[in-house]
Amino acid sequence: MKKMLFIIGAAILAMAQFANASTSYRYVSAEALKGWLEAAKSVLIVDIQEQKDFAAHHIRGSLETNAYPVKSDAERQLLVPALVQNRAMHYEAVVVVCPRGKGGAKRAYDYLRENGVSNIFVLTGGMGKWPYHQWVESQ
């Protein structure tokens, strides 16, 4: 009986860990984001690129955070202005932009979601796959 309860408990724990590990991320394509911008949809673009990459190219109107790769507490703290701005403006969408739309964007997404932002998207392919030069600025 104890062995059976242990097996059932272990199975439940494993399922709970799998459910947490399989977080579903929402993505937005470059084409869709361009459409949102052209339609003047209320979008907060949270750019987490490193400072030199942001200076080289970023989507016009992006919030520069320089939080990439969003692994340390100090890097996560660089996302606080995005939380503050989102609370103040109630954006229809919050889009995380990183160099390639992978791990850094997911970590930023997780941090924003854990802090109350629910309308988050990751730009598919990140800034590296953004083809719309008329929407790009450099410093």
LOMARFI-230067 format. One record per residue: residue number from 0; residue in three letters; chain; x, y, z of N, C-alpha, C in turn. Coordinates in steps of 0.2 Angstrom, whole numbers, plus 5000, padded with zeros to 4 digits. Atoms other than C-alpha are relative to their C-alpha. Example, Ala and Ser with C-alpha at 12.3 -4.5 7.8 and 13.67 -1.06 7.14 Angstrom:
2
<pos=0&code=ALA&unit=A&n.xx=5004&n.yy=4994&n.zz=5000&ca.xx=5062&ca.yy=4978&ca.zz=5039&c.xx=5004&c.yy=5006&c.zz=5000>
<pos=1&code=SER&unit=A&n.xx=4996&n.yy=4994&n.zz=4999&ca.xx=5068&ca.yy=4995&ca.zz=5036&c.xx=4996&c.yy=5005&c.zz=5003>
This chain:
139
<pos=0&code=MET&unit=A&n.xx=5004&n.yy=4994&n.zz=5000&ca.xx=5000&ca.yy=5000&ca.zz=5000&c.xx=5004&c.yy=5006&c.zz=5000>
<pos=1&code=LYS&unit=A&n.xx=4996&n.yy=4994&n.zz=4999&ca.xx=5014&ca.yy=5012&ca.zz=5005&c.xx=5004&c.yy=5001&c.zz=4993>
<pos=2&code=LYS&unit=A&n.xx=4996&n.yy=5000&n.zz=5007&ca.xx=5023&ca.yy=5008&ca.zz=4988&c.xx=4995&c.yy=5003&c.zz=4995>
<pos=3&code=MET&unit=A&n.xx=5005&n.yy=4997&n.zz=5005&ca.xx=5007&ca.yy=5012&ca.zz=4978&c.xx=4999&c.yy=5007&c.zz=5001>
<pos=4&code=LEU&unit=A&n.xx=5001&n.yy=4992&n.zz=4999&ca.xx=5004&ca.yy=5029&ca.zz=4987&c.xx=5007&c.yy=5004&c.zz=4998>
<pos=5&code=PHE&unit=A&n.xx=4993&n.yy=4997&n.zz=5002&ca.xx=5023&ca.yy=5033&ca.zz=4984&c.xx=5000&c.yy=5001&c.zz=4992>
<pos=6&code=ILE&unit=A&n.xx=5000&n.yy=5000&n.zz=5008&ca.xx=5021&ca.yy=5029&ca.zz=4965&c.xx=4995&c.yy=5005&c.zz=4998>
<pos=7&code=ILE&unit=A&n.xx=5005&n.yy=4995&n.zz=5002&ca.xx=5005&ca.yy=5039&ca.zz=4964&c.xx=5002&c.yy=5007&c.zz=5002>
<pos=8&code=GLY&unit=A&n.xx=4997&n.yy=4993&n.zz=4998&ca.xx=5013&ca.yy=5054&ca.zz=4973&c.xx=5005&c.yy=5002&c.zz=4996>
<pos=9&code=ALA&unit=A&n.xx=4995&n.yy=4999&n.zz=5005&ca.xx=5028&ca.yy=5053&ca.zz=4962&c.xx=4997&c.yy=5002&c.zz=4993>
<pos=10&code=ALA&unit=A&n.xx=5003&n.yy=4998&n.zz=5006&ca.xx=5017&ca.yy=5053&ca.zz=4947&c.xx=4997&c.yy=5007&c.zz=5000>
<pos=11&code=ILE&unit=A&n.xx=5003&n.yy=4993&n.zz=5000&ca.xx=5007&ca.yy=5068&ca.zz=4952&c.xx=5005&c.yy=5005&c.zz=5000>
<pos=12&code=LEU&unit=A&n.xx=4995&n.yy=4995&n.zz=5000&ca.xx=5023&ca.yy=5077&ca.zz=4956&c.xx=5003&c.yy=5001&c.zz=4994>
<pos=13&code=ALA&unit=A&n.xx=4997&n.yy=5000&n.zz=5007&ca.xx=5031&ca.yy=5073&ca.zz=4939&c.xx=4995&c.yy=5004&c.zz=4996>
<pos=14&code=MET&unit=A&n.xx=5004&n.yy=4997&n.zz=5005&ca.xx=5015&ca.yy=5079&ca.zz=4930&c.xx=5000&c.yy=5008&c.zz=5002>
<pos=15&code=ALA&unit=A&n.xx=5000&n.yy=4993&n.zz=4998&ca.xx=5015&ca.yy=5095&ca.zz=4940&c.xx=5006&c.yy=5004&c.zz=4998>
<pos=16&code=GLN&unit=A&n.xx=4994&n.yy=4997&n.zz=5002&ca.xx=5033&ca.yy=5099&ca.zz=4936&c.xx=5000&c.yy=5000&c.zz=4992>
<pos=17&code=PHE&unit=A&n.xx=5000&n.yy=4999&n.zz=5008&ca.xx=5030&ca.yy=5095&ca.zz=4917&c.xx=4995&c.yy=5005&c.zz=4998>
<pos=18&code=ALA&unit=A&n.xx=5005&n.yy=4994&n.zz=5002&ca.xx=5015&ca.yy=5107&ca.zz=4917&c.xx=5003&c.yy=5006&c.zz=5001>
<pos=19&code=ASN&unit=A&n.xx=4996&n.yy=4993&n.zz=4999&ca.xx=5026&ca.yy=5121&ca.zz=4924&c.xx=5005&c.yy=5001&c.zz=4995>
<pos=20&code=ALA&unit=A&n.xx=4995&n.yy=4999&n.zz=5005&ca.xx=5040&ca.yy=5117&ca.zz=4912&c.xx=4997&c.yy=5001&c.zz=4993>
<pos=21&code=SER&unit=A&n.xx=5002&n.yy=5000&n.zz=5007&ca.xx=5029&ca.yy=5117&ca.zz=4897&c.xx=4996&c.yy=5007&c.zz=4999>
<pos=22&code=THR&unit=A&n.xx=5003&n.yy=4993&n.zz=5001&ca.xx=5024&ca.yy=5136&ca.zz=4898&c.xx=4999&c.yy=5001&c.zz=4993>
<pos=23&code=SER&unit=A&n.xx=5001&n.yy=4999&n.zz=5006&ca.xx=5016&ca.yy=5141&ca.zz=4883&c.xx=5001&c.yy=5008&c.zz=4998>
<pos=24&code=TYR&unit=A&n.xx=4998&n.yy=4993&n.zz=5001&ca.xx=5023&ca.yy=5157&ca.zz=4875&c.xx=4995&c.yy=5002&c.zz=4994>
<pos=25&code=ARG&unit=A&n.xx=5003&n.yy=4998&n.zz=5006&ca.xx=5013&ca.yy=5168&ca.zz=4863&c.xx=5005&c.yy=5004&c.zz=4996>
<pos=26&code=TYR&unit=A&n.xx=4995&n.yy=4996&n.zz=5004&ca.xx=5022&ca.yy=5175&ca.zz=4848&c.xx=4996&c.yy=5004&c.zz=4995>
<pos=27&code=VAL&unit=A&n.xx=5003&n.yy=4996&n.zz=5006&ca.xx=5018&ca.yy=5188&ca.zz=4835&c.xx=5005&c.yy=5001&c.zz=4995>
<pos=28&code=SER&unit=A&n.xx=4995&n.yy=5000&n.zz=5006&ca.xx=5026&ca.yy=5188&ca.zz=4818&c.xx=5001&c.yy=5007&c.zz=4998>
<pos=29&code=ALA&unit=A&n.xx=4998&n.yy=4993&n.zz=5002&ca.xx=5035&ca.yy=5203&ca.zz=4811&c.xx=4994&c.yy=5003&c.zz=4996>
<pos=30&code=GLU&unit=A&n.xx=5005&n.yy=4998&n.zz=5004&ca.xx=5021&ca.yy=5205&ca.zz=4798&c.xx=4994&c.yy=5003&c.zz=5005>
<pos=31&code=ALA&unit=A&n.xx=5006&n.yy=4998&n.zz=4995&ca.xx=5007&ca.yy=5206&ca.zz=4812&c.xx=5002&c.yy=5006&c.zz=5004>
<pos=32&code=LEU&unit=A&n.xx=4998&n.yy=4994&n.zz=4996&ca.xx=5017&ca.yy=5218&ca.zz=4823&c.xx=5000&c.yy=5006&c.zz=4996>
<pos=33&code=LYS&unit=A&n.xx=5000&n.yy=4995&n.zz=5005&ca.xx=5020&ca.yy=5229&ca.zz=4808&c.xx=4992&c.yy=5003&c.zz=4999>
<pos=34&code=GLY&unit=A&n.xx=5007&n.yy=4998&n.zz=5001&ca.xx=5001&ca.yy=5229&ca.zz=4805&c.xx=4997&c.yy=5003&c.zz=5006>
<pos=35&code=TRP&unit=A&n.xx=5002&n.yy=4997&n.zz=4993&ca.xx=4998&ca.yy=5233&ca.zz=4824&c.xx=5002&c.yy=5007&c.zz=5000>
<pos=36&code=LEU&unit=A&n.xx=4997&n.yy=4993&n.zz=5000&ca.xx=5010&ca.yy=5248&ca.zz=4822&c.xx=4996&c.yy=5004&c.zz=4995>
<pos=37&code=GLU&unit=A&n.xx=5003&n.yy=4996&n.zz=5005&ca.xx=5002&ca.yy=5254&ca.zz=4806&c.xx=4993&c.yy=5002&c.zz=5002>
<pos=38&code=ALA&unit=A&n.xx=5007&n.yy=4999&n.zz=4998&ca.xx=4984&ca.yy=5253&ca.zz=4814&c.xx=5000&c.yy=5004&c.zz=5006>
<pos=39&code=ALA&unit=A&n.xx=5000&n.yy=4996&n.zz=4994&ca.xx=4990&ca.yy=5263&ca.zz=4829&c.xx=4998&c.yy=4996&c.zz=5006>
<pos=40&code=LYS&unit=A&n.xx=5002&n.yy=5004&n.zz=4994&ca.xx=4986&ca.yy=5248&ca.zz=4841&c.xx=5005&c.yy=5002&c.zz=5006>
<pos=41&code=SER&unit=A&n.xx=4996&n.yy=4998&n.zz=4995&ca.xx=4992&ca.yy=5252&ca.zz=4858&c.xx=5005&c.yy=4994&c.zz=5002>
<pos=42&code=VAL&unit=A&n.xx=4995&n.yy=5005&n.zz=4999&ca.xx=5008&ca.yy=5242&ca.zz=4859&c.xx=5006&c.yy=5002&c.zz=5004>
<pos=43&code=LEU&unit=A&n.xx=4994&n.yy=4998&n.zz=4997&ca.xx=5022&ca.yy=5243&ca.zz=4871&c.xx=5006&c.yy=4995&c.zz=4998>
<pos=44&code=ILE&unit=A&n.xx=4995&n.yy=5004&n.zz=5002&ca.xx=5038&ca.yy=5236&ca.zz=4863&c.xx=5006&c.yy=5000&c.zz=5005>
<pos=45&code=VAL&unit=A&n.xx=4995&n.yy=5001&n.zz=4995&ca.xx=5050&ca.yy=5230&ca.zz=4876&c.xx=5006&c.yy=4997&c.zz=4997>
<pos=46&code=ASP&unit=A&n.xx=4994&n.yy=5002&n.zz=5003&ca.xx=5067&ca.yy=5229&ca.zz=4868&c.xx=5006&c.yy=4998&c.zz=5005>
<pos=47&code=ILE&unit=A&n.xx=4995&n.yy=5002&n.zz=4995&ca.xx=5080&ca.yy=5219&ca.zz=4878&c.xx=5007&c.yy=4999&c.zz=4998>
<pos=48&code=GLN&unit=A&n.xx=4994&n.yy=5000&n.zz=5003&ca.xx=5094&ca.yy=5220&ca.zz=4866&c.xx=5006&c.yy=5003&c.zz=5005>
<pos=49&code=GLU&unit=A&n.xx=4995&n.yy=4996&n.zz=4997&ca.xx=5111&ca.yy=5225&ca.zz=4873&c.xx=5001&c.yy=5007&c.zz=4997>
<pos=50&code=GLN&unit=A&n.xx=5000&n.yy=4993&n.zz=5002&ca.xx=5115&ca.yy=5243&ca.zz=4872&c.xx=5003&c.yy=5001&c.zz=4993>
<pos=51&code=LYS&unit=A&n.xx=4997&n.yy=4999&n.zz=5006&ca.xx=5126&ca.yy=5242&ca.zz=4857&c.xx=4996&c.yy=4998&c.zz=4994>
<pos=52&code=ASP&unit=A&n.xx=5005&n.yy=5002&n.zz=5005&ca.xx=5113&ca.yy=5232&ca.zz=4847&c.xx=4994&c.yy=5004&c.zz=5000>
<pos=53&code=PHE&unit=A&n.xx=5006&n.yy=4996&n.zz=5000&ca.xx=5099&ca.yy=5243&ca.zz=4852&c.xx=5002&c.yy=5007&c.zz=4996>
<pos=54&code=ALA&unit=A&n.xx=4998&n.yy=4994&n.zz=5004&ca.xx=5109&ca.yy=5258&ca.zz=4846&c.xx=5001&c.yy=4999&c.zz=4993>
<pos=55&code=ALA&unit=A&n.xx=4999&n.yy=5001&n.zz=5007&ca.xx=5113&ca.yy=5250&ca.zz=4830&c.xx=4993&c.yy=4999&c.zz=4996>
<pos=56&code=HIS&unit=A&n.xx=5006&n.yy=5001&n.zz=5003&ca.xx=5095&ca.yy=5245&ca.zz=4826&c.xx=4994&c.yy=4998&c.zz=5005>
<pos=57&code=HIS&unit=A&n.xx=5006&n.yy=5002&n.zz=4996&ca.xx=5078&ca.yy=5244&ca.zz=4835&c.xx=4994&c.yy=5003&c.zz=4997>
<pos=58&code=ILE&unit=A&n.xx=5006&n.yy=4998&n.zz=5003&ca.xx=5060&ca.yy=5246&ca.zz=4831&c.xx=4998&c.yy=5007&c.zz=5003>
<pos=59&code=ARG&unit=A&n.xx=5002&n.yy=4993&n.zz=4998&ca.xx=5054&ca.yy=5264&ca.zz=4832&c.xx=4995&c.yy=5000&c.zz=5006>
<pos=60&code=GLY&unit=A&n.xx=5004&n.yy=5000&n.zz=4995&ca.xx=5046&ca.yy=5268&ca.zz=4848&c.xx=5001&c.yy=4995&c.zz=5006>
<pos=61&code=SER&unit=A&n.xx=4999&n.yy=5005&n.zz=4995&ca.xx=5053&ca.yy=5253&ca.zz=4858&c.xx=5003&c.yy=5003&c.zz=5006>
<pos=62&code=LEU&unit=A&n.xx=4998&n.yy=4999&n.zz=4994&ca.xx=5057&ca.yy=5254&ca.zz=4876&c.xx=5007&c.yy=4997&c.zz=5001>
<pos=63&code=GLU&unit=A&n.xx=4993&n.yy=5003&n.zz=5000&ca.xx=5076&ca.yy=5251&ca.zz=4878&c.xx=5001&c.yy=4998&c.zz=5007>
<pos=64&code=THR&unit=A&n.xx=4998&n.yy=5003&n.zz=4993&ca.xx=5080&ca.yy=5240&ca.zz=4893&c.xx=5007&c.yy=4997&c.zz=5001>
<pos=65&code=ASN&unit=A&n.xx=4994&n.yy=5003&n.zz=5000&ca.xx=5096&ca.yy=5232&ca.zz=4889&c.xx=5001&c.yy=4994&c.zz=5005>
<pos=66&code=ALA&unit=A&n.xx=5000&n.yy=5006&n.zz=4995&ca.xx=5091&ca.yy=5217&ca.zz=4900&c.xx=5003&c.yy=4994&c.zz=4997>
<pos=67&code=TYR&unit=A&n.xx=4997&n.yy=5006&n.zz=5003&ca.xx=5098&ca.yy=5204&ca.zz=4888&c.xx=5006&c.yy=4998&c.zz=5004>
<pos=68&code=PRO&unit=A&n.xx=5004&n.yy=5006&n.zz=5002&ca.xx=5101&ca.yy=5189&ca.zz=4892&c.xx=4994&c.yy=4999&c.zz=5005>
<pos=69&code=VAL&unit=A&n.xx=5005&n.yy=5001&n.zz=4995&ca.xx=5089&ca.yy=5191&ca.zz=4907&c.xx=5001&c.yy=4994&c.zz=5004>
<pos=70&code=LYS&unit=A&n.xx=4998&n.yy=5005&n.zz=4996&ca.xx=5098&ca.yy=5179&ca.zz=4918&c.xx=5001&c.yy=5001&c.zz=5007>
<pos=71&code=SER&unit=A&n.xx=4999&n.yy=4998&n.zz=4993&ca.xx=5102&ca.yy=5188&ca.zz=4933&c.xx=4995&c.yy=5005&c.zz=5003>
<pos=72&code=ASP&unit=A&n.xx=5005&n.yy=4996&n.zz=4997&ca.xx=5092&ca.yy=5198&ca.zz=4946&c.xx=5001&c.yy=5007&c.zz=4997>
<pos=73&code=ALA&unit=A&n.xx=4998&n.yy=4993&n.zz=5002&ca.xx=5101&ca.yy=5214&ca.zz=4940&c.xx=4997&c.yy=5001&c.zz=4993>
<pos=74&code=GLU&unit=A&n.xx=5003&n.yy=4999&n.zz=5007&ca.xx=5095&ca.yy=5211&ca.zz=4922&c.xx=4993&c.yy=5000&c.zz=5000>
<pos=75&code=ARG&unit=A&n.xx=5007&n.yy=5000&n.zz=5000&ca.xx=5078&ca.yy=5207&ca.zz=4927&c.xx=4997&c.yy=5007&c.zz=5003>
<pos=76&code=GLN&unit=A&n.xx=5002&n.yy=4994&n.zz=4997&ca.xx=5077&ca.yy=5223&ca.zz=4937&c.xx=5000&c.yy=5006&c.zz=4994>
<pos=77&code=LEU&unit=A&n.xx=5001&n.yy=4996&n.zz=5006&ca.xx=5080&ca.yy=5232&ca.zz=4920&c.xx=4994&c.yy=5000&c.zz=4997>
<pos=78&code=LEU&unit=A&n.xx=5007&n.yy=5000&n.zz=5003&ca.xx=5063&ca.yy=5227&ca.zz=4915&c.xx=4995&c.yy=5003&c.zz=5004>
<pos=79&code=VAL&unit=A&n.xx=5005&n.yy=4997&n.zz=4996&ca.xx=5054&ca.yy=5236&ca.zz=4929&c.xx=4997&c.yy=5006&c.zz=4997>
<pos=80&code=PRO&unit=A&n.xx=5003&n.yy=4994&n.zz=5004&ca.xx=5052&ca.yy=5252&ca.zz=4918&c.xx=4994&c.yy=4997&c.zz=4996>
<pos=81&code=ALA&unit=A&n.xx=5006&n.yy=5002&n.zz=5004&ca.xx=5041&ca.yy=5241&ca.zz=4907&c.xx=4994&c.yy=4998&c.zz=5004>
<pos=82&code=LEU&unit=A&n.xx=5005&n.yy=5002&n.zz=4996&ca.xx=5031&ca.yy=5235&ca.zz=4921&c.xx=4996&c.yy=5007&c.zz=5002>
<pos=83&code=VAL&unit=A&n.xx=5003&n.yy=4994&n.zz=4998&ca.xx=5028&ca.yy=5253&ca.zz=4927&c.xx=4996&c.yy=5003&c.zz=4994>
<pos=84&code=GLN&unit=A&n.xx=5003&n.yy=4997&n.zz=5006&ca.xx=5024&ca.yy=5259&ca.zz=4909&c.xx=4994&c.yy=4997&c.zz=4998>
<pos=85&code=ASN&unit=A&n.xx=5006&n.yy=5004&n.zz=5002&ca.xx=5012&ca.yy=5245&ca.zz=4906&c.xx=4994&c.yy=5001&c.zz=5005>
<pos=86&code=ARG&unit=A&n.xx=5005&n.yy=4999&n.zz=4995&ca.xx=5003&ca.yy=5248&ca.zz=4922&c.xx=4997&c.yy=5007&c.zz=4999>
<pos=87&code=ALA&unit=A&n.xx=5003&n.yy=4993&n.zz=5001&ca.xx=5001&ca.yy=5267&ca.zz=4918&c.xx=4996&c.yy=5001&c.zz=4994>
<pos=88&code=MET&unit=A&n.xx=5003&n.yy=4999&n.zz=5007&ca.xx=4996&ca.yy=5265&ca.zz=4900&c.xx=4995&c.yy=4995&c.zz=4998>
<pos=89&code=HIS&unit=A&n.xx=5005&n.yy=5006&n.zz=5001&ca.xx=4986&ca.yy=5248&ca.zz=4900&c.xx=5000&c.yy=4999&c.zz=4992>
<pos=90&code=TYR&unit=A&n.xx=4999&n.yy=5002&n.zz=5007&ca.xx=4993&ca.yy=5243&ca.zz=4883&c.xx=4996&c.yy=4994&c.zz=4998>
<pos=91&code=GLU&unit=A&n.xx=5004&n.yy=5006&n.zz=5002&ca.xx=4983&ca.yy=5231&ca.zz=4872&c.xx=5005&c.yy=4994&c.zz=4999>
<pos=92&code=ALA&unit=A&n.xx=4995&n.yy=5005&n.zz=5001&ca.xx=4999&ca.yy=5221&ca.zz=4869&c.xx=5007&c.yy=5002&c.zz=5002>
<pos=93&code=VAL&unit=A&n.xx=4993&n.yy=4999&n.zz=4998&ca.xx=5017&ca.yy=5220&ca.zz=4876&c.xx=5004&c.yy=4995&c.zz=4996>
<pos=94&code=VAL&unit=A&n.xx=4996&n.yy=5005&n.zz=5004&ca.xx=5029&ca.yy=5213&ca.zz=4864&c.xx=5008&c.yy=5001&c.zz=5002>
<pos=95&code=VAL&unit=A&n.xx=4993&n.yy=5001&n.zz=4998&ca.xx=5047&ca.yy=5207&ca.zz=4869&c.xx=5004&c.yy=4999&c.zz=4994>
<pos=96&code=VAL&unit=A&n.xx=4996&n.yy=5000&n.zz=5006&ca.xx=5060&ca.yy=5210&ca.zz=4856&c.xx=5007&c.yy=4998&c.zz=5003>
<pos=97&code=CYS&unit=A&n.xx=4993&n.yy=5001&n.zz=4999&ca.xx=5077&ca.yy=5202&ca.zz=4858&c.xx=5004&c.yy=4998&c.zz=4994>
<pos=98&code=PRO&unit=A&n.xx=4996&n.yy=5001&n.zz=5006&ca.xx=5091&ca.yy=5198&ca.zz=4846&c.xx=4997&c.yy=4994&c.zz=4995>
<pos=99&code=ARG&unit=A&n.xx=5003&n.yy=5006&n.zz=5004&ca.xx=5083&ca.yy=5181&ca.zz=4840&c.xx=4994&c.yy=4997&c.zz=5002>
<pos=100&code=GLY&unit=A&n.xx=5007&n.yy=5003&n.zz=4998&ca.xx=5067&ca.yy=5178&ca.zz=4849&c.xx=5000&c.yy=4994&c.zz=5004>
<pos=101&code=LYS&unit=A&n.xx=4999&n.yy=5006&n.zz=4997&ca.xx=5073&ca.yy=5164&ca.zz=4859&c.xx=5000&c.yy=5000&c.zz=5008>
<pos=102&code=GLY&unit=A&n.xx=5000&n.yy=5000&n.zz=4993&ca.xx=5079&ca.yy=5162&ca.zz=4877&c.xx=4999&c.yy=5006&c.zz=5004>
<pos=103&code=GLY&unit=A&n.xx=5001&n.yy=4993&n.zz=4996&ca.xx=5081&ca.yy=5180&ca.zz=4883&c.xx=4993&c.yy=5002&c.zz=4999>
<pos=104&code=ALA&unit=A&n.xx=5007&n.yy=4998&n.zz=5001&ca.xx=5064&ca.yy=5184&ca.zz=4876&c.xx=4995&c.yy=4996&c.zz=5005>
<pos=105&code=LYS&unit=A&n.xx=5004&n.yy=5004&n.zz=4996&ca.xx=5056&ca.yy=5169&ca.zz=4885&c.xx=5001&c.yy=5002&c.zz=5008>
<pos=106&code=ARG&unit=A&n.xx=4999&n.yy=4998&n.zz=4993&ca.xx=5065&ca.yy=5174&ca.zz=4902&c.xx=4997&c.yy=5007&c.zz=5001>
<pos=107&code=ALA&unit=A&n.xx=5003&n.yy=4994&n.zz=4999&ca.xx=5059&ca.yy=5192&ca.zz=4900&c.xx=4992&c.yy=4999&c.zz=5000>
<pos=108&code=TYR&unit=A&n.xx=5007&n.yy=5002&n.zz=5000&ca.xx=5041&ca.yy=5185&ca.zz=4895&c.xx=4998&c.yy=4998&c.zz=5007>
<pos=109&code=ASP&unit=A&n.xx=5002&n.yy=5003&n.zz=4994&ca.xx=5041&ca.yy=5175&ca.zz=4911&c.xx=5000&c.yy=5005&c.zz=5006>
<pos=110&code=TYR&unit=A&n.xx=4999&n.yy=4995&n.zz=4995&ca.xx=5047&ca.yy=5189&ca.zz=4922&c.xx=4994&c.yy=5005&c.zz=5000>
<pos=111&code=LEU&unit=A&n.xx=5005&n.yy=4995&n.zz=5001&ca.xx=5034&ca.yy=5201&ca.zz=4915&c.xx=4993&c.yy=4997&c.zz=5002>
<pos=112&code=ARG&unit=A&n.xx=5006&n.yy=5003&n.zz=4998&ca.xx=5020&ca.yy=5188&ca.zz=4917&c.xx=5000&c.yy=4999&c.zz=5007>
<pos=113&code=GLU&unit=A&n.xx=5000&n.yy=5001&n.zz=4993&ca.xx=5025&ca.yy=5184&ca.zz=4935&c.xx=4999&c.yy=5006&c.zz=5004>
<pos=114&code=ASN&unit=A&n.xx=5002&n.yy=4994&n.zz=4997&ca.xx=5023&ca.yy=5202&ca.zz=4938&c.xx=4994&c.yy=5004&c.zz=4998>
<pos=115&code=GLY&unit=A&n.xx=5006&n.yy=4998&n.zz=5001&ca.xx=5006&ca.yy=5204&ca.zz=4932&c.xx=4998&c.yy=5002&c.zz=4993>
<pos=116&code=VAL&unit=A&n.xx=5002&n.yy=4999&n.zz=5007&ca.xx=5007&ca.yy=5207&ca.zz=4913&c.xx=4997&c.yy=4994&c.zz=4997>
<pos=117&code=SER&unit=A&n.xx=5004&n.yy=5006&n.zz=5003&ca.xx=4995&ca.yy=5196&ca.zz=4904&c.xx=5000&c.yy=5000&c.zz=4992>
<pos=118&code=ASN&unit=A&n.xx=5001&n.yy=5000&n.zz=5007&ca.xx=4995&ca.yy=5202&ca.zz=4886&c.xx=5007&c.yy=5001&c.zz=4997>
<pos=119&code=ILE&unit=A&n.xx=4993&n.yy=5000&n.zz=5002&ca.xx=5013&ca.yy=5198&ca.zz=4882&c.xx=5001&c.yy=4995&c.zz=4993>
<pos=120&code=PHE&unit=A&n.xx=4998&n.yy=5003&n.zz=5006&ca.xx=5020&ca.yy=5192&ca.zz=4865&c.xx=5008&c.yy=5000&c.zz=4999>
<pos=121&code=VAL&unit=A&n.xx=4993&n.yy=5000&n.zz=5002&ca.xx=5038&ca.yy=5187&ca.zz=4859&c.xx=5000&c.yy=5002&c.zz=4992>
<pos=122&code=LEU&unit=A&n.xx=4999&n.yy=4999&n.zz=5007&ca.xx=5043&ca.yy=5194&ca.zz=4842&c.xx=5003&c.yy=4994&c.zz=4997>
<pos=123&code=THR&unit=A&n.xx=4997&n.yy=5006&n.zz=5003&ca.xx=5046&ca.yy=5179&ca.zz=4831&c.xx=5006&c.yy=5002&c.zz=4997>
<pos=124&code=GLY&unit=A&n.xx=4994&n.yy=4999&n.zz=5003&ca.xx=5064&ca.yy=5178&ca.zz=4826&c.xx=5004&c.yy=5006&c.zz=5003>
<pos=125&code=GLY&unit=A&n.xx=4997&n.yy=4994&n.zz=4997&ca.xx=5068&ca.yy=5194&ca.zz=4836&c.xx=5002&c.yy=5005&c.zz=4995>
<pos=126&code=MET&unit=A&n.xx=4998&n.yy=4995&n.zz=5004&ca.xx=5076&ca.yy=5209&ca.zz=4829&c.xx=5004&c.yy=4998&c.zz=4994>
<pos=127&code=GLY&unit=A&n.xx=4996&n.yy=5003&n.zz=5005&ca.xx=5087&ca.yy=5198&ca.zz=4818&c.xx=4996&c.yy=4998&c.zz=4994>
<pos=128&code=LYS&unit=A&n.xx=5004&n.yy=5002&n.zz=5006&ca.xx=5072&ca.yy=5193&ca.zz=4807&c.xx=4995&c.yy=5006&c.zz=4999>
<pos=129&code=TRP&unit=A&n.xx=5005&n.yy=4994&n.zz=5002&ca.xx=5063&ca.yy=5211&ca.zz=4807&c.xx=5002&c.yy=5003&c.zz=4993>
<pos=130&code=PRO&unit=A&n.xx=4999&n.yy=4998&n.zz=5006&ca.xx=5062&ca.yy=5215&ca.zz=4789&c.xx=4998&c.yy=5007&c.zz=4998>
<pos=131&code=TYR&unit=A&n.xx=5004&n.yy=4994&n.zz=5002&ca.xx=5053&ca.yy=5232&ca.zz=4789&c.xx=5005&c.yy=5006&c.zz=5002>
<pos=132&code=HIS&unit=A&n.xx=4995&n.yy=4995&n.zz=4999&ca.xx=5067&ca.yy=5245&ca.zz=4788&c.xx=4997&c.yy=5007&c.zz=5001>
<pos=133&code=GLN&unit=A&n.xx=5003&n.yy=4994&n.zz=4999&ca.xx=5055&ca.yy=5259&ca.zz=4788&c.xx=4998&c.yy=5001&c.zz=5007>
<pos=134&code=TRP&unit=A&n.xx=5002&n.yy=5000&n.zz=4993&ca.xx=5051&ca.yy=5255&ca.zz=4806&c.xx=5006&c.yy=4999&c.zz=5004>
<pos=135&code=VAL&unit=A&n.xx=4994&n.yy=5000&n.zz=4996&ca.xx=5069&ca.yy=5254&ca.zz=4811&c.xx=5004&c.yy=5006&c.zz=5001>
<pos=136&code=GLU&unit=A&n.xx=4996&n.yy=4994&n.zz=4998&ca.xx=5079&ca.yy=5267&ca.zz=4820&c.xx=5007&c.yy=4998&c.zz=5003>
<pos=137&code=SER&unit=A&n.xx=4993&n.yy=5002&n.zz=4997&ca.xx=5097&ca.yy=5268&ca.zz=4825&c.xx=5002&c.yy=5007&c.zz=5003>
<pos=138&code=GLN&unit=A&n.xx=4998&n.yy=4994&n.zz=4996&ca.xx=5106&ca.yy=5281&ca.zz=4837&c.xx=5006&c.yy=5002&c.zz=4997>
